[in-house]
């Protein structure tokens, strides 16, 4: 006799396939969820690690900025000290110039001319005095012009007045002090020219 299966095998096969599909779908969803969760944890860990590195770097940057600020302060102090040293060296170098300047003022002063006041601002000289005549003032200006320590005489004011029977010329004269090279520079320049 023929063997006939009257059970609904197709429905069972369909149920079995649906169950397998459901298991596979649920498993896929679970695996996908685990992958997303692991990816989230991994990215979150990377973000936390980067944040910690950023905090560390910000701290180090702050320390370096403080050091840079201190270095800038030290550089400013260094520049200030160098400027002071230069001023002191210039003053030390110009000490003999004052002596030469005063000596040259006496040497260039012709007979019949007397200085009442002498002022110096940097290299600019102002001389106020009295002369017996305008010609004596002109002679004084010529002597200043050929001097090795003085130069550029300019007459600002000359006023002739009478004092008793004599005429007196009151004058204000400006000039410049020549800039002189230190002796060692002159020697070096002389050796180079040879």
Backbone bond lengths (Angstrom), bond angles and torsions (degrees), N, CA, C in turn:
res aa  C-N    CA-C-N  psi(-1)  N-CA   C-N-CA  omega(-1)  CA-C   N-CA-C  phi
1 X - - - 1.382 - - 1.504 109.70 -
2 X 1.254 112.11 152.41 1.453 117.28 -174.08 1.532 109.11 -80.61
3 X 1.279 111.15 143.88 1.447 117.37 -176.99 1.520 109.11 -93.85
4 X 1.284 118.01 109.89 1.463 121.97 -176.67 1.526 106.46 -115.79
5 X 1.262 114.23 128.96 1.462 121.17 178.82 1.513 107.18 -96.92
6 X 1.267 115.82 112.82 1.439 119.75 -177.29 1.548 112.04 -94.53
7 X 1.313 115.66 -2.92 1.466 118.15 178.10 1.541 109.49 -70.11
8 X 1.281 117.60 150.60 1.476 119.60 -179.18 1.537 110.56 -78.37
9 X 1.280 114.86 76.34 1.481 120.76 -174.66 1.523 112.93 -68.50
10 X 1.313 114.67 -29.38 1.471 116.81 179.62 1.529 111.14 -69.46
11 X 1.274 114.59 -37.91 1.457 117.90 178.46 1.524 110.26 -68.02
12 X 1.310 116.06 -40.04 1.462 119.14 177.57 1.524 110.42 -63.91
13 X 1.322 115.69 -41.97 1.464 120.13 178.31 1.536 109.06 -62.99
14 X 1.289 116.85 -41.80 1.457 120.61 178.70 1.526 110.24 -64.85
15 X 1.341 118.39 -43.56 1.462 121.80 178.34 1.522 110.29 -62.41
16 X 1.326 114.24 -43.35 1.462 119.02 179.90 1.528 109.82 -62.26
17 X 1.313 117.79 -43.20 1.474 120.69 178.83 1.527 110.18 -66.82
18 X 1.324 117.46 -37.68 1.459 119.71 177.86 1.532 110.82 -65.79
19 X 1.339 115.80 -39.66 1.462 119.24 177.29 1.531 110.51 -63.82
20 X 1.324 115.88 -44.28 1.463 119.64 178.18 1.537 110.03 -62.05
21 X 1.332 115.28 -42.60 1.454 118.85 178.77 1.531 110.54 -62.96
22 X 1.324 117.24 -42.96 1.472 122.02 178.95 1.518 110.79 -62.00
23 X 1.352 115.51 -44.04 1.468 119.78 179.03 1.532 109.73 -62.06
24 X 1.336 115.55 -45.46 1.468 120.11 -179.74 1.532 109.50 -64.35
25 X 1.339 117.62 -41.77 1.467 120.93 -179.05 1.524 110.11 -65.50
26 X 1.332 116.86 -46.41 1.474 120.58 179.27 1.521 109.60 -63.21
27 X 1.335 116.26 -44.16 1.465 120.20 178.41 1.528 110.23 -60.58
28 X 1.334 116.74 -42.15 1.473 120.22 179.15 1.520 110.71 -63.50
29 X 1.349 115.56 -42.70 1.463 119.14 179.10 1.520 109.86 -64.17
30 X 1.326 117.41 -42.94 1.470 120.93 179.59 1.530 110.09 -63.32
31 X 1.350 115.83 -45.89 1.468 119.65 -179.87 1.528 109.98 -63.97
32 X 1.341 117.41 -43.04 1.463 120.86 178.62 1.530 110.25 -62.73
33 X 1.350 116.06 -41.72 1.472 119.96 177.70 1.521 110.90 -62.45
34 X 1.361 115.73 -43.04 1.467 118.91 177.82 1.532 110.99 -62.61
35 X 1.339 115.81 -41.34 1.470 119.19 179.46 1.525 110.04 -63.55
36 X 1.337 116.81 -44.83 1.473 120.30 178.49 1.520 110.32 -62.95
37 X 1.349 117.25 -42.36 1.454 121.93 178.89 1.525 110.76 -62.69
38 X 1.342 116.76 -45.66 1.462 120.15 177.81 1.527 111.21 -63.35
39 X 1.335 115.78 -41.46 1.470 119.16 178.12 1.530 110.09 -62.96
40 X 1.336 116.18 -41.41 1.465 120.22 178.19 1.527 110.92 -61.52
41 X 1.349 115.88 -47.60 1.472 119.41 178.27 1.532 111.03 -60.59
42 X 1.325 115.52 -41.38 1.464 119.50 -179.34 1.537 110.80 -64.43
43 X 1.339 117.10 -47.46 1.461 120.90 179.69 1.526 110.28 -65.58
44 X 1.345 116.45 -40.92 1.462 120.18 177.54 1.528 110.55 -61.74
45 X 1.313 116.42 -41.62 1.467 120.23 176.69 1.527 111.66 -62.99
46 X 1.334 115.48 -41.94 1.459 119.19 178.21 1.533 110.93 -63.76
47 X 1.345 116.42 -40.59 1.470 120.58 178.45 1.516 110.44 -63.93
48 X 1.353 116.52 -45.12 1.464 119.93 178.50 1.523 110.89 -61.93
49 X 1.335 116.09 -42.78 1.466 120.39 178.60 1.534 110.44 -61.14
50 X 1.345 115.91 -43.94 1.467 119.57 179.73 1.517 111.03 -66.60
51 X 1.349 117.36 -38.37 1.465 120.34 177.02 1.525 111.18 -62.41
52 X 1.342 115.87 -41.87 1.467 119.23 177.00 1.526 110.63 -62.68
53 X 1.331 116.75 -41.89 1.465 120.31 177.62 1.523 110.85 -63.51
54 X 1.358 115.56 -40.02 1.470 119.41 178.58 1.522 111.01 -63.15
55 X 1.331 116.76 -43.60 1.465 120.70 178.30 1.527 109.86 -61.17
56 X 1.336 116.27 -43.90 1.465 120.50 178.95 1.528 110.45 -62.39
57 X 1.343 116.18 -45.58 1.463 120.16 -179.71 1.526 111.68 -65.09
58 X 1.340 117.41 -39.09 1.463 120.20 177.27 1.520 110.63 -62.81
59 X 1.323 116.89 -40.52 1.467 120.34 176.56 1.519 111.21 -62.53
60 X 1.334 115.97 -44.36 1.470 119.84 179.29 1.531 110.61 -66.47
61 X 1.335 116.78 -38.46 1.469 120.21 177.81 1.520 110.11 -63.50
62 X 1.319 116.98 -41.01 1.468 120.68 178.36 1.523 110.73 -62.61
63 X 1.335 116.73 -41.79 1.467 120.73 177.45 1.524 109.99 -62.78
64 X 1.341 116.27 -44.77 1.465 120.27 179.71 1.527 111.46 -65.47
65 X 1.346 117.41 -37.82 1.467 119.83 177.59 1.525 110.94 -63.02
66 X 1.340 116.60 -38.81 1.467 119.72 176.48 1.526 109.75 -63.92
67 X 1.335 116.09 -42.40 1.470 119.29 178.82 1.527 110.72 -65.03
68 X 1.333 116.54 -40.81 1.467 119.99 178.83 1.530 110.05 -63.63
69 X 1.333 116.15 -41.10 1.470 119.83 176.67 1.521 111.02 -60.96
70 X 1.311 116.15 -41.80 1.482 120.19 178.12 1.529 110.22 -65.78
71 X 1.337 116.53 -39.97 1.472 120.29 178.31 1.523 109.71 -63.43
72 X 1.340 117.05 -41.54 1.469 119.87 178.33 1.521 110.69 -63.22
73 X 1.343 116.75 -40.36 1.462 119.80 176.73 1.527 110.24 -61.54
74 X 1.331 115.91 -43.84 1.464 119.61 179.43 1.526 111.24 -64.88
75 X 1.346 117.06 -38.83 1.468 120.38 177.22 1.532 110.19 -62.72
76 X 1.342 116.50 -42.46 1.466 119.80 178.69 1.523 110.13 -63.41
77 X 1.346 116.19 -42.12 1.464 119.82 177.46 1.526 110.14 -62.83
78 X 1.333 116.31 -40.36 1.467 120.75 179.47 1.519 110.34 -62.40
79 X 1.352 116.63 -46.52 1.460 120.23 179.32 1.526 110.98 -62.28
80 X 1.330 116.08 -39.72 1.456 120.70 178.27 1.526 110.49 -62.95
81 X 1.335 116.12 -45.67 1.459 119.93 179.03 1.524 111.66 -65.08
82 X 1.342 116.85 -39.63 1.464 119.54 177.63 1.528 110.96 -63.63
83 X 1.328 115.98 -40.64 1.468 119.37 177.77 1.526 110.40 -62.69
84 X 1.330 116.32 -42.12 1.465 119.83 178.27 1.526 110.80 -64.49
85 X 1.341 115.74 -42.04 1.465 119.35 178.57 1.527 110.60 -61.99
86 X 1.342 116.79 -40.62 1.463 119.88 178.21 1.521 111.41 -63.09
87 X 1.346 116.18 -41.70 1.461 119.49 178.15 1.525 109.96 -62.67
88 X 1.332 116.17 -43.46 1.468 119.74 179.75 1.521 110.36 -63.84
89 X 1.343 116.79 -42.19 1.464 119.42 178.65 1.527 110.97 -64.08
90 X 1.330 116.65 -40.68 1.468 119.28 177.27 1.522 110.69 -63.10
91 X 1.335 116.27 -42.15 1.459 119.12 178.40 1.533 110.77 -64.63
92 X 1.322 115.98 -41.94 1.466 119.19 178.07 1.526 110.37 -63.15
93 X 1.333 116.15 -41.16 1.458 120.22 -179.92 1.518 112.53 -69.63
94 X 1.353 116.94 -28.70 1.464 119.66 -177.17 1.523 112.74 -92.65
95 X 1.309 118.76 0.96 1.461 120.40 178.73 1.523 111.91 -58.52
96 X 1.328 118.73 -47.63 1.465 117.73 178.54 1.528 112.50 -67.36
97 X 1.334 117.25 -25.14 1.451 120.37 -179.88 1.520 111.56 -62.27
98 X 1.330 117.22 -36.52 1.466 120.19 179.58 1.517 110.61 -62.49
99 X 1.313 115.23 -42.62 1.463 119.44 179.23 1.524 109.68 -64.19
100 X 1.335 116.47 -46.84 1.460 120.23 179.26 1.530 111.19 -62.22
101 X 1.327 116.47 -39.36 1.462 120.85 -179.74 1.522 110.92 -61.91
102 X 1.331 116.94 -48.72 1.464 119.83 -179.60 1.524 110.61 -65.31
103 X 1.318 116.81 -39.59 1.456 120.57 177.33 1.530 110.50 -62.06
104 X 1.323 116.83 -41.72 1.464 121.43 -179.09 1.525 110.76 -69.27
105 X 1.330 118.01 -33.77 1.465 120.56 175.75 1.523 110.26 -60.18
106 X 1.323 117.08 -41.52 1.455 121.34 179.72 1.528 110.32 -69.57
107 X 1.331 117.45 -41.69 1.471 121.29 -177.22 1.530 112.12 -67.13
108 X 1.335 116.48 -37.08 1.470 119.12 -177.42 1.522 112.87 -81.39
109 X 1.297 117.28 -15.45 1.460 121.16 -176.53 1.533 109.35 -72.09
110 X 1.338 117.60 112.77 1.465 118.90 -179.52 1.536 111.16 -76.74
111 X 1.303 114.40 165.63 1.460 120.11 178.85 1.524 108.11 -66.17
112 X 1.298 116.14 138.02 1.461 120.46 179.86 1.522 112.67 92.43
113 X 1.324 117.80 3.86 1.469 121.78 177.19 1.518 107.35 -122.06
114 X 1.323 115.97 132.64 1.472 121.14 179.70 1.525 108.50 -130.16
115 X 1.315 115.82 135.06 1.470 120.55 177.86 1.516 109.32 -91.83
116 X 1.321 115.89 133.33 1.462 121.67 175.35 1.525 110.94 -94.79
117 X 1.337 114.01 -37.02 1.471 118.92 -173.64 1.517 108.58 -146.13
118 X 1.321 114.79 141.66 1.472 121.26 178.13 1.527 107.56 -138.04
119 X 1.346 117.49 126.55 1.465 121.18 177.38 1.520 109.23 -129.52
120 X 1.319 114.29 151.10 1.468 120.46 178.91 1.521 108.11 -135.97
121 X 1.330 115.94 127.52 1.467 122.89 171.94 1.509 105.76 -123.81
122 X 1.310 116.29 114.29 1.468 124.38 -171.92 1.518 107.86 52.01
123 X 1.316 119.31 -112.00 1.469 122.08 -178.77 1.532 112.12 -106.23
124 X 1.333 117.70 4.69 1.464 122.04 -178.65 1.528 108.88 -93.68
125 X 1.320 116.04 127.62 1.465 122.59 -177.30 1.524 109.45 -112.81
126 X 1.332 116.16 139.75 1.454 121.65 175.01 1.520 107.58 -126.93
127 X 1.331 115.69 124.28 1.459 121.09 -178.86 1.518 108.76 -120.62
128 X 1.310 116.05 127.77 1.463 122.50 176.93 1.518 106.71 -116.86
129 X 1.340 115.88 131.54 1.457 118.10 -177.16 1.505 113.47 -160.52
130 X 1.344 112.88 -171.26 1.452 122.42 -178.33 1.517 107.20 -127.89
131 X 1.341 116.41 137.25 1.461 121.14 177.31 1.525 108.61 -130.09
132 X 1.329 115.16 155.52 1.458 120.34 179.50 1.526 111.63 -70.74
133 X 1.357 115.89 -25.57 1.462 118.47 179.18 1.524 109.07 -158.43
134 X 1.330 114.91 168.20 1.462 119.96 177.32 1.526 110.77 -65.82
135 X 1.319 116.66 -30.99 1.460 120.74 179.38 1.529 110.67 -63.92
136 X 1.309 117.86 -35.12 1.474 121.03 178.31 1.535 109.90 -66.44
137 X 1.318 117.07 -37.06 1.471 120.80 177.18 1.520 109.33 -65.80
138 X 1.323 117.29 -42.03 1.473 120.91 177.40 1.511 111.04 -62.11
139 X 1.339 116.36 -40.94 1.474 120.60 177.69 1.527 109.99 -62.75
140 X 1.310 116.51 -41.20 1.469 121.25 178.46 1.531 110.35 -61.58
141 X 1.340 116.57 -42.33 1.464 120.24 179.84 1.529 111.12 -64.89
142 X 1.338 117.30 -38.75 1.474 120.17 177.76 1.523 110.68 -64.27
143 X 1.320 116.59 -42.02 1.474 119.88 179.41 1.531 111.26 -64.60
144 X 1.307 116.51 -37.23 1.471 120.11 176.99 1.523 109.74 -65.06
145 X 1.320 116.31 -40.21 1.461 120.74 -177.69 1.526 112.46 -63.83
146 X 1.318 119.23 -33.57 1.474 121.72 -179.21 1.528 112.13 -95.96
147 X 1.297 117.13 0.51 1.469 120.89 -179.26 1.529 110.69 -68.64
148 X 1.334 115.96 152.22 1.465 118.83 177.83 1.531 112.58 -89.08
149 X 1.317 118.65 -6.90 1.461 121.94 178.55 1.523 113.26 -116.02
150 X 1.351 117.09 -16.17 1.462 121.16 -178.44 1.523 109.07 -122.70
151 X 1.337 115.92 154.23 1.467 119.82 -179.27 1.525 110.14 -156.93
152 X 1.318 116.49 168.71 1.472 125.78 173.64 1.532 114.74 52.63
153 X 1.331 118.85 60.33 1.473 118.70 177.54 1.533 110.80 -73.54
154 X 1.316 116.19 134.99 1.469 122.73 176.96 1.521 107.43 -133.60
155 X 1.299 115.21 126.77 1.454 120.13 179.60 1.524 108.57 -85.43
156 X 1.316 116.93 118.06 1.462 120.89 178.77 1.524 111.35 -85.32
157 X 1.333 115.29 -52.22 1.470 120.04 -175.59 1.525 108.09 -139.50
158 X 1.308 116.07 137.97 1.459 120.78 168.36 1.525 106.33 -139.35
159 X 1.311 115.21 126.46 1.469 120.52 -177.19 1.528 107.17 -132.02
160 X 1.312 115.12 124.17 1.459 120.44 -179.82 1.521 108.87 -95.50
161 X 1.334 115.27 128.34 1.468 121.49 178.40 1.518 108.18 -130.45
162 X 1.318 115.33 164.08 1.478 120.74 177.77 1.511 108.47 -103.35
163 X 1.314 114.12 134.76 1.459 120.12 175.65 1.523 105.53 -126.97
164 X 1.281 114.87 99.21 1.472 118.56 -174.25 1.516 108.18 71.15
165 X 1.348 116.76 -124.01 1.460 120.29 178.86 1.520 111.29 -97.71
166 X 1.308 117.31 -2.21 1.475 120.42 -178.22 1.515 110.34 -100.76
167 X 1.339 113.60 152.43 1.469 120.49 174.13 1.526 107.10 -100.79
168 X 1.319 115.45 134.55 1.466 121.18 -178.60 1.523 107.98 -121.77
169 X 1.335 115.87 137.67 1.467 120.88 177.19 1.523 108.72 -105.06
170 X 1.340 116.76 112.89 1.468 121.76 173.34 1.528 106.84 -89.03
171 X 1.316 116.35 131.13 1.472 118.93 -175.06 1.524 110.91 -137.17
172 X 1.318 113.38 156.87 1.470 122.61 170.18 1.517 106.19 -128.52
173 X 1.306 115.25 123.50 1.454 122.11 -173.30 1.517 109.01 -125.57
174 X 1.323 115.13 138.28 1.470 119.78 176.70 1.511 108.78 -114.07
175 X 1.320 115.23 148.85 1.458 121.34 176.74 1.514 109.36 -155.85
176 X 1.304 115.34 179.00 1.463 120.70 179.28 1.513 109.61 -124.68
177 X 1.307 114.37 149.65 1.454 119.62 172.82 1.520 107.45 -86.32
178 X 1.334 116.85 132.37 1.459 119.32 179.79 1.513 109.45 -69.43
179 X 1.315 114.31 140.71 1.466 119.74 176.44 1.519 106.55 -81.49
180 X 1.309 115.95 120.29 1.457 121.16 -176.83 1.513 108.78 -106.87
181 X 1.328 115.29 142.18 1.458 120.23 175.15 1.522 108.21 -77.35
182 X 1.329 116.66 146.50 1.455 117.76 172.93 1.527 109.76 -61.50
183 X 1.318 115.24 157.83 1.456 121.13 -175.04 1.517 112.27 -57.81
184 X 1.332 117.93 -41.28 1.466 119.40 -178.52 1.519 111.60 -66.56
185 X 1.357 118.83 -32.26 1.461 120.38 176.66 1.520 110.49 -69.44
186 X 1.364 117.08 -37.01 1.457 120.02 178.07 1.523 110.33 -64.68
187 X 1.338 115.95 -40.10 1.469 120.00 179.15 1.509 109.97 -64.15
188 X 1.340 116.90 -46.19 1.458 120.90 179.48 1.522 110.39 -61.91
189 X 1.352 116.86 -43.42 1.465 120.30 179.26 1.535 109.91 -63.57
190 X 1.349 117.61 -38.79 1.454 121.12 178.06 1.516 111.99 -65.44
191 X 1.337 116.72 -37.37 1.471 119.65 179.48 1.510 110.32 -70.18
192 X 1.330 117.69 -36.62 1.461 120.51 -179.64 1.518 110.35 -66.72
193 X 1.356 116.44 -39.79 1.455 119.74 -179.24 1.522 111.74 -64.80
194 X 1.331 117.60 -32.12 1.463 120.41 179.64 1.470 109.01 -67.97
